[in-house]
């Protein structure tokens, strides 16, 4: 039985795509506490603009956005061959694993540190390792709740909008369903994570949160468009691996899926 399951190419493909999906989403959540200046990373002069009355804005982003293009691509490819159910299962599994990871980190933070470990990195410029550990891994509950909520909502919106576009266009225009669904879902993701984490929990002004949403979404929009050729490359690799007939059968079955589990 097990040998038969693992010998099936479609099953192995789902495991590989799902593994990349889960791993990149989990890594993005873990590293998301660090912020970086996009203009500095690109060697450009920092932007300084006013939006919705909020002055001196620029493109300060979480490094968690770096692995997300891979999650976008995996979402679209899985949706294409395994349907909404395939994406929904991985979304809920990933959200559960992220919640579990945060729980484990919470336990790790509250374990009493060894005295020598606390000062073990003074020479490297870290006077208190426990404080550094808490600062890096002890993300606030507002970020955790906002991030998980945005992830679940954004992924489900992506799955359903992808399928809606695919039903209208068939197997044609991969760029339209991949990029279009990502643009819709990432707008939802940006809105949910920002408003839940900072407007609801932190009491930041609605105007500031809206300005941050628009800034983050502008970056995600550009990345989604630039990632489109990668979607075609992954599709080509999947078609070669599965074979034309098996790939076509999976795509047809994905379109016929109903919403009910």
Secondary structure as the mmCIF struct_conf table of DSSP 4:
data_model
#
loop_
_struct_conf.conf_type_id
_struct_conf.id
_struct_conf.beg_label_comp_id
_struct_conf.beg_label_asym_id
_struct_conf.beg_label_seq_id
_struct_conf.end_label_comp_id
_struct_conf.end_label_asym_id
_struct_conf.end_label_seq_id
HELX_RH_AL_P HELX_RH_AL_P1 UNK A 2 UNK A 7
HELX_RH_AL_P HELX_RH_AL_P2 UNK A 9 UNK A 31
TURN_TY1_P TURN_TY1_P1 UNK A 32 UNK A 33
STRN STRN1 UNK A 35 UNK A 37
HELX_RH_AL_P HELX_RH_AL_P3 UNK A 38 UNK A 41
TURN_TY1_P TURN_TY1_P2 UNK A 42 UNK A 43
HELX_LH_PP_P HELX_LH_PP_P1 UNK A 45 UNK A 47
STRN STRN2 UNK A 49 UNK A 51
TURN_TY1_P TURN_TY1_P3 UNK A 52 UNK A 53
STRN STRN3 UNK A 54 UNK A 57
STRN STRN4 UNK A 60 UNK A 62
HELX_RH_3T_P HELX_RH_3T_P1 UNK A 63 UNK A 65
TURN_TY1_P TURN_TY1_P4 UNK A 66 UNK A 67
HELX_RH_AL_P HELX_RH_AL_P4 UNK A 68 UNK A 110
BEND BEND1 UNK A 111 UNK A 111
HELX_LH_PP_P HELX_LH_PP_P2 UNK A 112 UNK A 114
HELX_RH_AL_P HELX_RH_AL_P5 UNK A 115 UNK A 118
TURN_TY1_P TURN_TY1_P5 UNK A 119 UNK A 121
HELX_RH_3T_P HELX_RH_3T_P2 UNK A 122 UNK A 124
TURN_TY1_P TURN_TY1_P6 UNK A 125 UNK A 125
BEND BEND2 UNK A 127 UNK A 127
HELX_RH_AL_P HELX_RH_AL_P6 UNK A 129 UNK A 137
HELX_RH_AL_P HELX_RH_AL_P7 UNK A 141 UNK A 169
TURN_TY1_P TURN_TY1_P7 UNK A 170 UNK A 171
BEND BEND3 UNK A 172 UNK A 172
HELX_RH_AL_P HELX_RH_AL_P8 UNK A 174 UNK A 194
HELX_RH_PI_P HELX_RH_PI_P1 UNK A 195 UNK A 200
BEND BEND4 UNK A 201 UNK A 202
HELX_RH_AL_P HELX_RH_AL_P9 UNK A 206 UNK A 226
TURN_TY1_P TURN_TY1_P8 UNK A 227 UNK A 227
HELX_RH_AL_P HELX_RH_AL_P10 UNK A 228 UNK A 242
HELX_RH_AL_P HELX_RH_AL_P11 UNK A 244 UNK A 256
BEND BEND5 UNK A 259 UNK A 259
#
